[in-house]
């Protein structure tokens, strides 16, 4: 089953959504053909943030550091349920544009999901600055990309148009306001890190009734404009 996914590598809900999707596919015995698409939550971010994520988000949105830290702990607890260790105290988001370009390079070689997983892990678990060249080259080497090709991409504007095109489609055609955002079989759209049960419903409907293109989904966790928070119950 083809799945198109718009996400950012500094979005914890995107990582959680990826894990839930994969778990649901394994449970249902569905083979996924995943196409990753770029979405920058903060295109103006510097290569490396000079303050902690908690301080930066508190300043940006007028919240206390304590409130933001509570939010981060809640996200970490959700991530842990999916086997993800979110070391939010050390996370440094930075600019993700070059990471997206390398994901497109990897995807051209059938390594898109491996690249996405490695970038998520580097940011959320290792606490590496995702915008720094050293981090990007480390991730690329980890998944087996040719270092010369990686250097050529980073020293040029290669794949920049791919990133911009993905974002234009998300904004202008799909009206995406937060990520992760999924499209199944190019017809069933789903927003947020939905529970596994919702992904299973999508698989069931898509396979049993190809002409139907709707699914009853609940409000789910998404990242918007460089901030991530849990939905209100």
Beta strands, then each sheet from edge to edge (+ up, - down):
strand 1: 2-7
strand 2: 33-38
strand 3: 181-184
strand 4: 188-191
strand 5: 222-224
strand 6: 227-229
sheet 1: 2+ 1+ 3- 4+
sheet 2: 5+ 6-
end
